[in-house]
Amino acid sequence: MEIKVNFLDKLRLEAKFDDFTLISDQPIRYKGDGSAPGPFDYFLASSALCAAYFVKLYCNTRNIPTENIRLSQNNIVDPENRYQQIFKIQVELPEDISAKDREGILRAIDRCTVKKVVQAGPDFIIEEVENLDADAQALLTLNPDTDASTFIPGKDLPLEQTIANMSALLAGLGIKIEIASWRNIIPNVWSLHIRDAHSPMCFTNGKGATKESALASALGEYIERLSNNHFYAGSYWGEEIANADFVHYPNERWFKPGRKDALPKEILDDYCLDIYNPDGELRASHLIDTNSGNAARGICALPYVRHSDGATVYFPSNLIENLYVSNGMSAGNTLAEAQVQCLSEIFERAVKREIIEGEISLPDVPAEVLAKYPGVVAGIEGLEQQGFPVLVKDASLGGAYPVMCVTLMNPRTGGVFASFGAHPRLEVALERSLTELLQGRSFEGLNDLPQPTFASEAVTEPNNFVEHFIDSSGIVSWRFFSAQADYEFVEWDFSAQAGETNPGETNPENANATEAATLLAILQDMGKEVYSAVYDQLGAVACRILVPGYSEIYPVEDLVWDNTNKALLFREDILKLHQLDNASLEALLERLDSNELDDYGDIGTLIGISFDDNTHLGQLTVLELKLLVHLALQQLEEAHELVGAFLQYNDNTVDRGLFYQALNVVLEVLLDDELELADFEANFRRMFGHEKMDAAIGSCDGTVRFYGLTPIGLQLEGLDRHQRLLDSYRKLHAARAKAAATA
């Protein structure tokens, strides 16, 4: 994690990281003002807080109340060496906690991350640099031997060269990548989390059987998502980019809607229109670009090549964002390598959906077949030794598709996790299933898995597949676990080596080209049309493949009924909220009420703005915005009704909740003809304090509008988190413009 420090007045310092700011000072006896804890105080507190976090985690998993658990830490200083200290952590537990859980809580404290880092003894490197943002990839910390050449199946270059190439590309773009965490909790399963030090919202997770393969995976996914603009999907990119020569890519085209909001004839083709617009309800306004919001410019569409005949078909960027999310995008050392990954991912998710929603029971992989892959077996044994039964299943549906499945059961909670992986080679698909299972997860994280069910409607509900897509945390049917499999086991092989006499002599790049053709042929035999785009302006080869009617993540009807570009109905007015007159507020309120929005959805997601999470704007929901608009319009009865809903269901900060408690009692008095506020105000102020009461009374009489919400504006002033995201995108935009100018 990158922490940037600013020097303030006197001895005060400001540390900034992610969306947080910490202020430190020194005690008065050390010439400070004592206005904030000192740096060493924060260090001491971090250890105690970390220990308490692990206690909380243990207790939450086992439904143990923590109200009567007390924890403290004291540091005992050696009189002869003040740098030699003992941290004594003590915990007081209620009598009704069992001996087993008492021991478990102590073990949990022993796992404190701060404690382990201190005990391991961190190394410090102190150096002067000309520019803090230079040497952008120094934070990767893993420097493979450049003289080594470690090949793994599916990669066209050695891991060492792959990592070096991708690191150099990101450094050239000015993107400073840092590794936020490593995990290796069972043998042969590594995962890590990497992110942009400047804009931590841009992050990916990597997985693999080794550190190097996991890092290559994370970097590859990072470049894949940069190349496909995935980090910025759903976000507003601002007026400057909205009016630039291009918004997404230099080869984009913009099309004006037809008469009566008809779809332009130049976009999509008949095959796609039959899928995306079966009932003729799709209109041009449904396809306006969310990121630019530039409706006057028309529909932004991106060129894709139709596989069957090489024709160019233009897909609206809005349609891709709404239906496909990140499915079917990849980066690789070569185009063929990227294509194999894209197509494998598409099969993985489509077959997974068929299995989950069809409640299909899969055949077990025989022990003698598993024994061929000792690294996978060691990982599975590591999980089972921790008390997690593991099932290894053939998900190829009788040898039709290159998909495998590893399913974990958690007897402690009754939850299950079905992890799928795909690749033309069974070994790679199996390894991916296992590493995906633990990507970014600790053993504690496996306690949050949902329980299986026999209720088919819960399994087939469309949002369940979305949950499976996001983090594989959707619900699985108990029928999935039947000993009576719906298919026979097949030891399949779709690789270029299948049937070869000397498979070890196959050229990796040729192998990927052959395997990509094999996967495309499966789709062709299924009657599916395939469309692809290649993005190489950033210096790496990335691609995106769409298979309409097969690779969508969200339902096609979302284009009409739940489109992300509904942001355009609200974005400008919400950004100018404090400037709106009553007529504009009435119109905004009507749109909020008539568009079937989730009252508990957050406003930032709705309008594509990344507010800081720890601000009132970051916590603002549709319901709360309606409430505040009613108050601004002096519609007190409507506001009172929504206050009740807010207090009952809304998950906001304690401070914000107290304001609404104060507002609620003020409204109850004002709306009761028999009560007078003057009779209660003194004690209300004793309960809630002057600031909350001034805000509550002012909100009711119109002297305070939109309490707690900072004014913004169309230039997005003061939105540091969102501006950092835009900084990241501007780097790509500049690189693409430069590549187009020199092409």
ROZADO-859655 format. One record per residue (C-alpha): residue number from 1; residue in one letter; x, y, z. Coordinates in steps of 0.25 Angstrom, whole numbers, plus 5000, padded with zeros to 4 digits. Layout:
BEGIN
   loti   zalum      X      Y      Z
    NUM       A      X      Y      Z
...
***
This chain:
BEGIN
   loti   zalum      X      Y      Z
      1       M   5000   5000   5000
      2       E   5005   5014   4996
      3       I   5004   5024   5007
      4       K   5007   5038   5003
      5       V   5011   5048   5014
      6       N   5009   5063   5014
      7       F   5016   5073   5024
      8       L   5006   5082   5031
      9       D   5008   5093   5041
     10       K   5017   5091   5053
     11       L   5019   5076   5055
     12       R   5006   5071   5049
     13       L   5007   5062   5038
     14       E   4996   5056   5028
     15       A   4997   5042   5023
     16       K   4988   5039   5011
     17       F   4984   5025   5006
     18       D   4973   5019   4998
     19       D   4961   5028   5003
     20       F   4966   5031   5016
     21       T   4974   5042   5023
     22       L   4981   5041   5036
     23       I   4987   5053   5044
     24       S   4998   5051   5054
     25       D   5004   5061   5064
     26       Q   5013   5060   5076
     27       P   5010   5062   5090
     28       I   5012   5076   5096
     29       R   5024   5071   5104
     30       Y   5031   5068   5090
     31       K   5028   5082   5085
     32       G   5015   5078   5078
     33       D   5001   5082   5081
     34       G   4995   5069   5085
     35       S   4984   5070   5074
     36       A   4985   5056   5069
     37       P   4992   5043   5073
     38       G   5007   5041   5069
     39       P   5012   5032   5059
     40       F   5017   5022   5069
     41       D   5003   5022   5076
     42       Y   4996   5018   5063
     43       F   5006   5007   5062
     44       L   5003   5002   5076
     45       A   4988   5003   5073
     46       S   4989   4995   5060
     47       S   4993   4983   5068
     48       A   4982   4984   5078
     49       L   4972   4986   5067
     50       C   4977   4975   5058
     51       A   4976   4965   5070
     52       A   4962   4970   5073
     53       Y   4958   4968   5058
     54       F   4962   4954   5058
     55       V   4954   4952   5071
     56       K   4942   4958   5064
     57       L   4944   4949   5052
     58       Y   4944   4937   5060
     59       C   4932   4940   5068
     60       N   4924   4945   5056
     61       T   4926   4931   5050
     62       R   4921   4924   5062
     63       N   4910   4934   5066
     64       I   4917   4937   5079
     65       P   4913   4951   5084
     66       T   4925   4961   5086
     67       E   4918   4971   5095
     68       N   4924   4965   5108
     69       I   4938   4962   5102
     70       R   4948   4972   5106
     71       L   4962   4973   5100
     72       S   4974   4981   5104
     73       Q   4989   4982   5100
     74       N   5001   4988   5108
     75       N   5015   4990   5103
     76       I   5026   4987   5113
     77       V   5039   4994   5110
     78       D   5052   4988   5114
     79       P   5059   4998   5123
     80       E   5073   4996   5116
     81       N   5067   4996   5102
     82       R   5055   5004   5098
     83       Y   5054   4997   5085
     84       Q   5052   4984   5091
     85       Q   5038   4983   5096
     86       I   5028   4972   5100
     87       F   5013   4974   5095
     88       K   5004   4968   5105
     89       I   4990   4965   5099
     90       Q   4980   4961   5109
     91       V   4966   4957   5107
     92       E   4954   4956   5117
     93       L   4944   4945   5113
     94       P   4930   4943   5119
     95       E   4928   4930   5127
     96       D   4918   4924   5117
     97       I   4928   4923   5106
     98       S   4933   4908   5104
     99       A   4947   4904   5107
    100       K   4948   4900   5092
    101       D   4944   4914   5088
    102       R   4953   4920   5098
    103       E   4965   4913   5092
    104       G   4960   4917   5078
    105       I   4959   4932   5082
    106       L   4974   4931   5087
    107       R   4978   4924   5074
    108       A   4971   4935   5066
    109       I   4978   4946   5073
    110       D   4991   4939   5070
    111       R   4988   4940   5055
    112       C   4988   4955   5056
    113       T   4995   4961   5043
    114       V   5002   4972   5050
    115       K   5007   4963   5060
    116       K   5013   4953   5050
    117       V   5019   4965   5042
    118       V   5026   4970   5054
    119       Q   5031   4956   5058
    120       A   5036   4953   5044
    121       G   5044   4966   5045
    122       P   5041   4976   5033
    123       D   5053   4981   5025
    124       F   5054   4996   5022
    125       I   5059   5002   5010
    126       I   5062   5017   5011
    127       E   5066   5024   4999
    128       E   5065   5037   4991
    129       V   5058   5038   4978
    130       E   5056   5049   4967
    131       N   5041   5045   4966
    132       L   5033   5037   4975
    133       D   5025   5032   4963
    134       A   5037   5027   4956
    135       D   5041   5013   4956
    136       A   5027   5009   4956
    137       Q   5028   4994   4957
    138       A   5037   4994   4969
    139       L   5026   4990   4978
    140       L   5023   4977   4971
    141       T   5034   4971   4980
    142       L   5035   4958   4972
    143       N   5047   4959   4962
    144       P   5048   4946   4954
    145       D   5061   4942   4949
    146       T   5062   4947   4935
    147       D   5072   4936   4931
    148       A   5061   4926   4935
    149       S   5051   4921   4925
    150       T   5039   4915   4932
    151       F   5028   4910   4922
    152       I   5014   4906   4927
    153       P   5003   4900   4918
    154       G   4996   4911   4911
    155       K   5006   4922   4911
    156       D   5014   4925   4898
    157       L   5026   4932   4906
    158       P   5033   4928   4919
    159       L   5027   4933   4932
    160       E   5039   4942   4934
    161       Q   5038   4949   4921
    162       T   5023   4950   4922
    163       I   5025   4957   4935
    164       A   5036   4966   4930
    165       N   5028   4970   4918
    166       M   5015   4974   4925
    167       S   5022   4981   4936
    168       A   5030   4990   4926
    169       L   5017   4993   4919
    170       L   5010   4997   4931
    171       A   5022   5006   4936
    172       G   5022   5012   4922
    173       L   5008   5016   4924
    174       G   5011   5023   4937
    175       I   5003   5013   4945
    176       K   5009   5009   4958
    177       I   5005   4995   4962
    178       E   5006   4990   4976
    179       I   5004   4977   4982
    180       A   4993   4978   4993
    181       S   4994   4964   4998
    182       W   4999   4950   4996
    183       R   4992   4937   5000
    184       N   4997   4923   5000
    185       I   4989   4915   5010
    186       I   4990   4901   5003
    187       P   5001   4895   4995
    188       N   5002   4899   4980
    189       V   4991   4910   4981
    190       W   4996   4924   4981
    191       S   4988   4937   4979
    192       L   4990   4951   4980
    193       H   4983   4965   4979
    194       I   4990   4976   4971
    195       R   4985   4990   4969
    196       D   4988   5004   4964
    197       A   4995   5011   4976
    198       H   4989   5024   4971
    199       S   4975   5019   4968
    200       P   4973   5006   4977
    201       M   4959   5004   4970
    202       C   4967   4999   4958
    203       F   4971   4985   4964
    204       T   4972   4970   4959
    205       N   4974   4957   4966
    206       G   4983   4946   4961
    207       K   4984   4932   4963
    208       G   4994   4920   4960
    209       A   5001   4908   4965
    210       T   5014   4917   4967
    211       K   5017   4931   4971
    212       E   5021   4934   4957
    213       S   5009   4929   4950
    214       A   5000   4936   4960
    215       L   5007   4949   4958
    216       A   5007   4947   4943
    217       S   4992   4944   4944
    218       A   4989   4957   4952
    219       L   4997   4966   4942
    220       G   4991   4959   4930
    221       E   4977   4962   4936
    222       Y   4981   4976   4939
    223       I   4985   4979   4925
    224       E   4973   4972   4920
    225       R   4964   4981   4928
    226       L   4971   4993   4924
    227       S   4971   4990   4909
    228       N   4956   4987   4910
    229       N   4953   4999   4919
    230       H   4947   4990   4929
    231       F   4952   4998   4941
    232       Y   4944   5010   4937
    233       A   4931   5003   4933
    234       G   4919   5010   4938
    235       S   4927   5022   4942
    236       Y   4925   5036   4937
    237       W   4937   5041   4930
    238       G   4934   5056   4930
    239       E   4931   5066   4919
    240       E   4946   5067   4914
    241       I   4946   5053   4910
    242       A   4931   5053   4906
    243       N   4935   5063   4895
    244       A   4948   5058   4891
    245       D   4952   5053   4877
    246       F   4949   5039   4883
    247       V   4943   5034   4896
    248       H   4946   5019   4896
    249       Y   4955   5016   4885
    250       P   4960   5023   4872
    251       N   4953   5014   4863
    252       E   4939   5016   4870
    253       R   4928   5022   4862
    254       W   4916   5030   4866
    255       F   4902   5028   4860
    256       K   4890   5037   4861
    257       P   4876   5031   4865
    258       G   4866   5029   4854
    259       R   4852   5034   4854
    260       K   4844   5032   4866
    261       D   4856   5027   4874
    262       A   4858   5016   4864
    263       L   4871   5008   4864
    264       P   4881   5013   4854
    265       K   4883   5003   4843
    266       E   4898   5003   4843
    267       I   4899   4996   4857
    268       L   4898   4981   4860
    269       D   4893   4971   4849
    270       D   4881   4963   4847
    271       Y   4887   4951   4856
    272       C   4889   4960   4867
    273       L   4876   4968   4866
    274       D   4868   4955   4867
    275       I   4875   4953   4881
    276       Y   4876   4967   4886
    277       N   4862   4972   4881
    278       P   4853   4960   4880
    279       D   4840   4968   4883
    280       G   4844   4981   4876
    281       E   4845   4989   4889
    282       L   4859   4993   4888
    283       R   4861   5008   4885
    284       A   4873   5016   4881
    285       S   4872   5024   4895
    286       H   4874   5011   4902
    287       L   4888   5010   4895
    288       I   4893   5024   4898
    289       D   4907   5023   4904
    290       T   4907   5023   4919
    291       N   4922   5028   4921
    292       S   4921   5040   4913
    293       G   4906   5043   4915
    294       N   4907   5051   4902
    295       A   4893   5048   4896
    296       A   4894   5059   4886
    297       R   4906   5052   4880
    298       G   4898   5039   4878
    299       I   4901   5024   4880
    300       C   4916   5021   4882
    301       A   4919   5007   4875
    302       L   4931   4999   4874
    303       P   4935   4990   4862
    304       Y   4935   4975   4864
    305       V   4939   4965   4853
    306       R   4929   4954   4850
    307       H   4936   4941   4851
    308       S   4928   4934   4840
    309       D   4931   4944   4829
    310       G   4941   4954   4834
    311       A   4930   4965   4833
    312       T   4931   4977   4842
    313       V   4919   4979   4851
    314       Y   4917   4991   4861
    315       F   4913   4988   4875
    316       P   4908   4999   4884
    317       S   4918   5001   4896
    318       N   4906   5002   4905
    319       L   4901   4989   4901
    320       I   4914   4982   4903
    321       E   4915   4988   4917
    322       N   4901   4984   4921
    323       L   4901   4970   4917
    324       Y   4915   4964   4917
    325       V   4923   4971   4928
    326       S   4937   4965   4928
    327       N   4933   4952   4921
    328       G   4941   4948   4909
    329       M   4952   4958   4910
    330       S   4967   4954   4911
    331       A   4981   4959   4909
    332       G   4993   4950   4905
    333       N   5007   4949   4900
    334       T   5001   4946   4886
    335       L   4987   4948   4880
    336       A   4985   4933   4880
    337       E   4988   4932   4894
    338       A   4978   4943   4898
    339       Q   4967   4936   4889
    340       V   4969   4923   4896
    341       Q   4967   4930   4909
    342       C   4955   4938   4904
    343       L   4948   4925   4899
    344       S   4951   4917   4911
    345       E   4945   4927   4920
    346       I   4933   4928   4911
    347       F   4931   4913   4912
    348       E   4934   4912   4927
    349       R   4923   4922   4930
    350       A   4912   4917   4920
    351       V   4914   4902   4924
    352       K   4914   4906   4939
    353       R   4901   4913   4937
    354       E   4895   4901   4930
    355       I   4900   4892   4941
    356       I   4895   4901   4953
    357       E   4882   4905   4947
    358       G   4879   4891   4942
    359       E   4883   4885   4955
    360       I   4891   4875   4948
    361       S   4899   4865   4956
    362       L   4913   4863   4951
    363       P   4922   4851   4951
    364       D   4934   4850   4960
    365       V   4948   4849   4954
    366       P   4954   4835   4957
    367       A   4965   4835   4967
    368       E   4974   4829   4956
    369       V   4972   4841   4947
    370       L   4974   4851   4959
    371       A   4987   4844   4962
    372       K   4993   4848   4949
    373       Y   4993   4863   4955
    374       P   5001   4862   4968
    375       G   5001   4877   4970
    376       V   4986   4878   4970
    377       V   4985   4865   4979
    378       A   4994   4872   4989
    379       G   4985   4885   4989
    380       I   4973   4877   4991
    381       E   4979   4869   5002
    382       G   4983   4882   5009
    383       L   4968   4887   5009
    384       E   4963   4873   5014
    385       Q   4974   4874   5025
    386       Q   4967   4887   5029
    387       G   4954   4881   5030
    388       F   4948   4884   5017
    389       P   4943   4872   5008
    390       V   4946   4874   4994
    391       L   4939   4868   4982
    392       V   4946   4868   4968
    393       K   4936   4867   4957
    394       D   4936   4866   4941
    395       A   4928   4878   4936
    396       S   4930   4875   4921
    397       L   4916   4869   4920
    398       G   4920   4856   4914
    399       G   4933   4862   4907
    400       A   4926   4873   4900
    401       Y   4933   4885   4907
    402       P   4946   4887   4913
    403       V   4942   4890   4927
    404       M   4945   4884   4941
    405       C   4939   4887   4955
    406       V   4945   4886   4969
    407       T   4934   4888   4980
    408       L   4938   4891   4994
    409       M   4928   4888   5006
    410       N   4929   4895   5019
    411       P   4923   4886   5030
    412       R   4925   4897   5040
    413       T   4915   4906   5033
    414       G   4908   4896   5024
    415       G   4912   4905   5012
    416       V   4918   4900   4999
    417       F   4926   4907   4988
    418       A   4926   4901   4973
    419       S   4938   4906   4966
    420       F   4939   4904   4951
    421       G   4951   4905   4941
    422       A   4952   4903   4926
    423       H   4964   4901   4916
    424       P   4966   4892   4905
    425       R   4975   4884   4914
    426       L   4969   4876   4925
    427       E   4981   4878   4934
    428       V   4980   4894   4933
    429       A   4965   4894   4934
    430       L   4966   4886   4947
    431       E   4977   4894   4953
    432       R   4969   4907   4950
    433       S   4957   4901   4957
    434       L   4965   4899   4969
    435       T   4973   4912   4969
    436       E   4960   4920   4966
    437       L   4954   4913   4979
    438       L   4964   4921   4988
    439       Q   4967   4933   4980
    440       G   4968   4944   4990
    441       R   4961   4936   5001
    442       S   4966   4932   5014
    443       F   4960   4920   5022
    444       E   4951   4930   5030
    445       G   4946   4935   5016
    446       L   4941   4921   5014
    447       N   4931   4923   5025
    448       D   4922   4932   5017
    449       L   4918   4922   5007
    450       P   4903   4920   5004
    451       Q   4896   4907   5008
    452       P   4891   4898   4997
    453       T   4876   4897   4995
    454       F   4866   4888   4989
    455       A   4857   4900   4985
    456       S   4859   4901   4970
    457       E   4854   4915   4969
    458       A   4865   4920   4977
    459       V   4876   4913   4968
    460       T   4870   4917   4955
    461       E   4867   4932   4959
    462       P   4875   4941   4949
    463       N   4882   4948   4960
    464       N   4888   4935   4966
    465       F   4896   4933   4953
    466       V   4901   4948   4954
    467       E   4906   4944   4968
    468       H   4913   4932   4963
    469       F   4919   4941   4952
    470       I   4924   4952   4962
    471       D   4931   4943   4972
    472       S   4925   4929   4971
    473       S   4917   4931   4984
    474       G   4903   4928   4978
    475       I   4894   4916   4982
    476       V   4896   4902   4978
    477       S   4885   4891   4978
    478       W   4886   4879   4987
    479       R   4883   4871   4974
    480       F   4897   4875   4969
    481       F   4902   4866   4980
    482       S   4895   4853   4976
    483       A   4903   4841   4974
    484       Q   4894   4838   4962
    485       A   4902   4846   4951
    486       D   4895   4851   4939
    487       Y   4907   4849   4930
    488       E   4918   4839   4930
    489       F   4932   4843   4933
    490       V   4941   4846   4921
    491       E   4956   4848   4921
    492       W   4955   4859   4910
    493       D   4966   4866   4903
    494       F   4963   4878   4894
    495       S   4978   4882   4893
    496       A   4987   4883   4881
    497       Q   4994   4871   4886
    498       A   4982   4862   4886
    499       G   4986   4850   4878
    500       E   5000   4854   4875
    501       T   5011   4844   4875
    502       N   5021   4854   4881
    503       P   5013   4865   4889
    504       G   5025   4871   4896
    505       E   5030   4876   4882
    506       T   5018   4885   4880
    507       N   5021   4900   4878
    508       P   5013   4907   4889
    509       E   5009   4918   4879
    510       N   5004   4908   4869
    511       A   4997   4900   4880
    512       N   4989   4912   4884
    513       A   4985   4915   4870
    514       T   4980   4901   4868
    515       E   4973   4901   4881
    516       A   4966   4914   4878
    517       A   4961   4908   4865
    518       T   4956   4896   4872
    519       L   4948   4904   4882
    520       L   4942   4913   4871
    521       A   4938   4900   4864
    522       I   4930   4896   4876
    523       L   4923   4909   4876
    524       Q   4920   4908   4861
    525       D   4915   4894   4863
    526       M   4905   4900   4873
    527       G   4900   4910   4863
    528       K   4906   4922   4870
    529       E   4912   4934   4863
    530       V   4925   4939   4869
    531       Y   4930   4954   4869
    532       S   4943   4959   4873
    533       A   4951   4972   4875
    534       V   4966   4973   4877
    535       Y   4972   4984   4885
    536       D   4987   4986   4884
    537       Q   4989   5002   4885
    538       L   4995   5001   4899
    539       G   5006   4992   4895
    540       A   5000   4978   4898
    541       V   4991   4969   4891
    542       A   4977   4968   4897
    543       C   4964   4964   4891
    544       R   4949   4963   4894
    545       I   4940   4952   4889
    546       L   4925   4953   4889
    547       V   4916   4941   4886
    548       P   4902   4947   4886
    549       G   4891   4938   4892
    550       Y   4902   4930   4900
    551       S   4913   4939   4907
    552       E   4904   4949   4913
    553       I   4904   4951   4928
    554       Y   4892   4959   4930
    555       P   4878   4957   4924
    556       V   4876   4963   4910
    557       E   4864   4970   4915
    558       D   4872   4978   4924
    559       L   4875   4987   4912
    560       V   4861   4992   4913
    561       W   4857   4990   4927
    562       D   4870   4992   4935
    563       N   4880   4999   4927
    564       T   4892   5006   4933
    565       N   4890   5018   4925
    566       K   4878   5022   4934
    567       A   4889   5030   4940
    568       L   4886   5040   4930
    569       L   4873   5043   4936
    570       F   4879   5047   4949
    571       R   4894   5050   4948
    572       E   4893   5065   4944
    573       D   4883   5069   4954
    574       I   4889   5061   4966
    575       L   4903   5067   4963
    576       K   4896   5081   4963
    577       L   4886   5077   4975
    578       H   4889   5089   4983
    579       Q   4886   5099   4971
    580       L   4873   5093   4967
    581       D   4860   5101   4969
    582       N   4847   5095   4974
    583       A   4842   5092   4960
    584       S   4855   5084   4957
    585       L   4854   5077   4970
    586       E   4840   5073   4967
    587       A   4844   5067   4954
    588       L   4856   5060   4960
    589       L   4847   5054   4970
    590       E   4837   5049   4960
    591       R   4848   5042   4952
    592       L   4853   5036   4965
    593       D   4839   5031   4968
    594       S   4835   5026   4954
    595       N   4848   5018   4949
    596       E   4846   5006   4959
    597       L   4860   5009   4966
    598       D   4864   5001   4977
    599       D   4862   5010   4989
    600       Y   4874   5004   4996
    601       G   4883   5005   4984
    602       D   4894   5015   4985
    603       I   4894   5028   4978
    604       G   4909   5027   4973
    605       T   4906   5014   4966
    606       L   4893   5020   4960
    607       I   4900   5032   4954
    608       G   4914   5026   4951
    609       I   4922   5035   4961
    610       S   4932   5029   4971
    611       F   4930   5036   4984
    612       D   4939   5034   4996
    613       D   4932   5022   5004
    614       N   4934   5029   5017
    615       T   4926   5042   5013
    616       H   4911   5044   5014
    617       L   4911   5045   4998
    618       G   4918   5031   4998
    619       Q   4907   5026   5007
    620       L   4895   5033   5000
    621       T   4884   5024   4996
    622       V   4872   5026   4987
    623       L   4863   5026   4999
    624       E   4871   5036   5006
    625       L   4872   5046   4994
    626       K   4857   5045   4993
    627       L   4856   5048   5007
    628       L   4865   5061   5006
    629       V   4858   5066   4994
    630       H   4844   5065   5001
    631       L   4850   5073   5012
    632       A   4856   5083   5003
    633       L   4842   5084   4997
    634       Q   4836   5085   5011
    635       Q   4828   5073   5009
    636       L   4829   5069   5023
    637       E   4819   5057   5023
    638       E   4825   5050   5012
    639       A   4839   5052   5018
    640       H   4834   5047   5031
    641       E   4830   5034   5025
    642       L   4843   5032   5018
    643       V   4851   5035   5031
    644       G   4844   5023   5038
    645       A   4848   5014   5026
    646       F   4862   5020   5027
    647       L   4864   5017   5042
    648       Q   4858   5003   5041
    649       Y   4866   4998   5029
    650       N   4877   5007   5024
    651       D   4891   5003   5028
    652       N   4898   5017   5030
    653       T   4908   5022   5040
    654       V   4904   5024   5055
    655       D   4906   5039   5053
    656       R   4897   5040   5041
    657       G   4887   5031   5049
    658       L   4886   5041   5060
    659       F   4883   5052   5051
    660       Y   4871   5045   5046
    661       Q   4867   5041   5060
    662       A   4867   5056   5063
    663       L   4859   5059   5050
    664       N   4849   5048   5053
    665       V   4845   5054   5067
    666       V   4845   5068   5061
    667       L   4836   5064   5050
    668       E   4827   5056   5059
    669       V   4825   5068   5068
    670       L   4823   5078   5056
    671       L   4812   5068   5050
    672       D   4804   5067   5062
    673       D   4795   5078   5064
    674       E   4794   5076   5079
    675       L   4809   5077   5081
    676       E   4819   5089   5082
    677       L   4834   5088   5078
    678       A   4837   5098   5089
    679       D   4832   5089   5099
    680       F   4842   5078   5095
    681       E   4854   5085   5089
    682       A   4862   5087   5101
    683       N   4862   5072   5104
    684       F   4864   5068   5090
    685       R   4876   5077   5090
    686       R   4881   5070   5102
    687       M   4879   5056   5095
    688       F   4884   5059   5081
    689       G   4893   5072   5083
    690       H   4892   5085   5077
    691       E   4898   5082   5063
    692       K   4889   5071   5061
    693       M   4877   5079   5066
    694       D   4880   5091   5058
    695       A   4881   5083   5045
    696       A   4868   5075   5048
    697       I   4860   5088   5051
    698       G   4867   5095   5040
    699       S   4864   5084   5030
    700       C   4849   5085   5034
    701       D   4848   5100   5033
    702       G   4856   5101   5020
    703       T   4868   5108   5025
    704       V   4877   5096   5024
    705       R   4876   5088   5011
    706       F   4883   5075   5008
    707       Y   4889   5074   5021
    708       G   4903   5067   5021
    709       L   4904   5066   5006
    710       T   4915   5074   5000
    711       P   4912   5082   4988
    712       I   4919   5077   4975
    713       G   4916   5082   4961
    714       L   4918   5077   4947
    715       Q   4933   5078   4948
    716       L   4933   5068   4960
    717       E   4941   5078   4969
    718       G   4946   5071   4982
    719       L   4943   5057   4978
    720       D   4957   5052   4980
    721       R   4954   5037   4978
    722       H   4947   5039   4965
    723       Q   4958   5049   4960
    724       R   4968   5038   4962
    725       L   4960   5028   4954
    726       L   4959   5038   4943
    727       D   4974   5041   4944
    728       S   4976   5026   4941
    729       Y   4967   5026   4929
    730       R   4974   5039   4924
    731       K   4987   5031   4923
    732       L   4980   5021   4914
    733       H   4973   5031   4906
    734       A   4986   5039   4903
    735       A   4993   5026   4899
    736       R   4982   5022   4889
    737       A   4982   5036   4883
    738       K   4997   5035   4881
    739       A   4996   5021   4875
    740       A   4986   5026   4866
    741       A   4994   5038   4861
    742       T   5006   5029   4858
    743       A   4998   5018   4851
***
